[in-house]
Each structure stands twice: as C-alpha cells, then as structure tokens.
C-alpha cells in the first residue's frame, strides 16, 4: 500500500487515563491513518499517524502478559476513541512484539521433533565444541530445544558436490515421523539434513512424506529457514523456527481477528529482526524465527532515522531502556549495524557462545537485563545487585501499588526525584513513594545498614555502571570511539538514565526525540516493507557464472515481491540490495561484501568484488588477506520499498501546550552522600525550537522523563529533539 506525502508535522498527544481524567489535547477526525503497536515486557505502546497532516498520537498501556494481544487491542481501541476517529480510517497496521523471543527465553514454545541425516543426531549438543569461558569449571551450555529422544535420523546422504550417495529411504522416514507424532506427541517438526541448504531435494521429499501422513503437521525445513552453509547454526535456527511457529501463528491470528472485531481492516504487518516489515500472517506461517528481535529492531530503526535527520555526524549509540530490558545498538553513518548470525537465550548474559545460534539477518543488538521493573536484591555475597529478574507489568514495581513487594529501578528513580508520582503516564497512573520506601528498607536497607536514599542511589548508579560497562565492551568489539558518538535515548526509562550513562562513557551529547517513550512504535512507521533472502552458491570467484547469479537474484526478487504482497505500492518497482558472502579459500568463516542496489553482473564484477573484499577484510582484521583464491559462499538480497512518508519525523512542530515551560521545582539527588539539590521541572510540550536551559532539571513527557544533571545544558532543535550537552 502506498502512502500519501506528509504535508506537515504537528504532534498531538492523546493520554490514556486510569483515574477518569480526560487529558486529551485535541480531538479530530482523521481520514487515513497508520497505526503501530509495540508490545514490550511491561508496557504496550501505540502510535497513530495522520497521513494527510503528519500529526501523530501516542498512547502507553500496561502489557497483558497472559495474552499480549489483549493489551494491543485495548491500546488501539483506546487511542482511536480518544482522538475521535473511526477504526475504518486505519489504512495500515504495523506490529512489533517480543512474543517469539520470550517463548525461547522462557522455554514456553512447542513440543518439537527433529529429523536429520543418519550420524548427525547430536549436532545440536556437540555444537562447535568450544567453551565460551575456558576457566569456568561449572560451565553451563544452552540446553537444546529438542531433547535427544526427539531427534531422529533418516537414511540419506548427499555429498557436498550434490551427488546422491544414499537415496532417501521413504519407509524409514515415514517410521521416524510416525514415532515423533504418535509416541512423542510433537506439535511441530524441524527438518535439517547435512547438505540440504545446497541440495534440498531430500528435505523437500521429507516434507511431502510428512504431509501425506499428517496433513496438518507444522513443519520447518532448513533450506527455507536458513538456506546456507553451517550445519550446527542451520539446525539450531530451524529448531527455533519450529519451536515458536505454533504459538506465533496462534498469536498473530488471534491479534488479527481481535483487531478486525474492533473494526481495523488492514492486513497486519510485522516488524522483522533485520529492520523491515512483512505481512504478519505470512511471517508467522513461513519463518517466525525472523521476528525474534522484532521490538528491539523497531527501536534501532527509529534511532537511525533520528541520527540521519538530527545529528551533524550521524554516528550514534542507540540506547533503548524499557520496563524489562535495555538494548544497545551502534548506528554508523545513519544506518544500524546488521549481522547475519547472532544468539538468543544466553545462559550467561554477556558471554558470546552461551546462547542458541541463529543464522538470520538481524540488527546487531546488545541486550541487558536492566529495565524500570528490574528487581534489586542482596546477593549471596551480601552485596547489592540489580536484575536480571523483572517485576514486569504484573505485579510491577512496588510503587505501582499492584501487589509488587520488591524494590525496582523505577522505585529508585522515583525516590531520587526523577519521577513525579502524580505525573506518571501524564497523571493517569499514580505512584506511591511510601511503598517504594517500604520495599527498599525491608529487603535492602535494613540488611545492609543503609538509608533509603543510599539504597535508591546505589540501585540507580549500579545499573548505570552495568549498562556503561556493557556499552564499553560493545564499542570495543565494534572498534568505535564513544567520545565521537552521540547517545540516542528512548524507551520509558532510557531518558531517565541516559545523562548518567553518557557521563560515565565520556560521550558529548544525548539526543531524546519527541515521543521518546514510544520510539519503537515510531520506528515501525519508519521501517520499510522489506525482506532478506539468502541462497547458497559456492564457487571460486574467478569461475563464477555471472549469468547464473543474475538469474538467482531475479528469482529472489520475485520471491520478495510475492512475500511482501499488499504491503508495497504496486506502482513502484521494488529495489534489491545485493551482497555476497565471500571468503579466502580454506577459511571457515565468510565476510559480507556489498554489491549495490539492482546490480548488473559481467566481466568487471570479479575485480570489483576482489577490491571490496580486501577492503572489508582489512577493516575487520587490520591487514590484507593472504594471496589465495577467493570463494563465493552465498548470495544475499534485501528486497523492499522505501517509505515515502518517513520524512514526517524530520519536520518540526509548534508548541502543543499553552502553559509556561517551567512547571515547578523539585528536590533531586545526584550523589549517594545525602546531598540534595533543587532542580527545575519543565513541560516538554511547551519547549519550542531554540529553547535552552541548564541542569539540574527534569523534563516531563507523558511517556518518560528526561533527567539532566547539574553539569549539563540542554537545547531544543528545529525538529523538537532535545539535546543534552555534557561537560567532560
């Protein structure tokens, strides 16, 4: 579907109320709207865009963990009711969710079985035979999603050159499938054969056999899920896909049906891990593993847009802190870093190799178990610690008054003066500082002999140091100097902690966009319809048949057009961004080498790719590759269509509040020694472009609060982004 160009940007904020208050700024009838819903662990964010005027409307409601679709439907219905528009006016719906990720982390997915080549039953447990910590005598490795009893072998073998060494034994295959379904009662089946990524005929035949016996059996097959080399990673990815497919399928169908009952008619689009969107029902049925990082990817896409439109140099670290976790991603030259391999469900949160490997395209993210709901506690050594467990939406932090008895980061921020108990969610949800004090003193203060404010500062500073340490490590791995990067902070808790984290990291400035508390939902509206595809294609670079490569890319373009379907504007040709996986002959790992948009292949292609490969190799390893032949391993393509309306975020808007910028003054704490300081509290919606001021201050939006320390200044740019400038 196409979008009409946006004429102007004027942000209108529609407030949810829990106490019967009507905080609506403006009511209006909208003829054509886009809606985005981002489901987090604690809150569900909803954004509505008027396609004619560029006006946006924000809402934030508590997530419903038992059935996340209910929170989505509630938020959608509420915001439409508040702005006085009909559900029929919504022409597109984009959704981001953590449903798939949570299913893997919490081990609440489907009961699955795995069929593999005879002799390779234990691939998921053997892995790479590497230890992520060689000195840990009690090392824990991630438990495979498929236990050994449900991993069965079939008689077949295709060589690396495509020769059928052992034909597929149909009877043996049928018996294995029957055992898995009848004896083990599996809900879904994963199929991953030794060389199925390049020669998938046996995998396809297994699917046919399974469907002949059990027509309704849910199946994930490796050549479709992750059609490239590396058997362990491919087996793991296919298993994860099967593990989440039944639940994700049910969730998407339920969400679509509930939204339809509300009167919302457009096909739901799903945010994918690589930063594009695809049709939700198709994604849930075909490759749900690609939505593992759905929500965090939306935030990174929003940050990349703000980096391009608001920063002089579009290099930044995106810092997304919500109610459950914090996510960090690197933005270079206005684009997020994309990886083709990452891990989920880490046994050890910060140790690479301790998670389940996935071989899919995704925005590279560092996730930290630190959100507003992260629980503070005294550990076994008698020391203060925070996370990774979270109070979530139910019961939530102690100050919510919903039954939570554990002190959290939100409780600490409240007692430090960073949050207004009467202004949380624009005053729609009241916080109780007395409950925060009780939880802190009972569980931490008395056992450790600390005052309530020492505990609060300890929690706040400790979690900031944890996030700063993780960011330093991530920056070192990516070879970046944080002193030359800006910090883009968003999420409900991100702007509360961004100043302190930037100060610890020596970063010069922090950017908080208008609507920072729902930035991931905004990212859904910015993200283009796009899908990433990969085809195995092994050949020496000097012997590649470029006519064959050209045909394969044409086929991938056709696949992308079919997959994206109604999400794209039929009047526009989809673009194809091509890359190749290449390596030196004899090496085990490959490098992604860009070719460009809609490339043409010919005699000049090989020399060009050699030059680009050498440059990429030198950037990664610090020296030129050895003088050996180069190989092509796989073809990658991103097929998509840019958003015409993405520029709405780059336009400024007038003040949305008739009030004075300064609301009041409040006592705040920026140290743990008991010192207090009086700071100014500002109304974010009364700060026009060009406004500036000094810290200490708190600038209140409905969905978040922006904390500015005493050694910092702030200003508002022409797009109404708030820039915090730090003295380093």
Protein Blocks (a to p, Z undefined) as FASTA:
>chain_A
ZZdddfbdcdddddddfkopacbfbdcddfbdcddddddfkbccdddddfknopacdddd
dddfklmmlmmmmmmmmmmmmnopafklpmbdcdddfklmmmmmnopaccddddddehil
mmmmnmnopafblklmkbccdddfbdfklpccddddddfkopafbacdfklmmmmmmmmm
mmnopabdcdddfklmmmmmlmmmmmmmmmmmmmmbccddfklmmgcehjklmmmmmmmm
mmmmmmmmmmmmmmmmmmmmnopabdcddddfkopacdfklmmmmmmmlmmmmmmmmmmm
mmmmmmmmmpmblcdcdddddfkbccddddeehiacddfbdcehifblklghiaccdddd
ddddddddddfklccdddfkopacedjbdebjbnbjfklonopabdcfklmmmmnopacf
klgghhpaccdfklmmmmmmmmmmmmnopafklmmmmmmmmmmmmmmmmmmmmmmmnopa
fklpccddedjklmmmmmmmmmmnopabdcddehklmmmmmmmmmpccdddddddddddf
klccfklmmmmmmmmmmmmmmmnmmmpcfkbccddddddddddehiabdcdddfbehiac
dfklmmmmmmmmmmmmmmmnopacdddddddfbdcdddddddfklmmmmpccddfbfbdf
blbdcdddfbfnopacddddddfklmcghiacddddddddfkbccdddfkbccdddfkop
acddddZZ
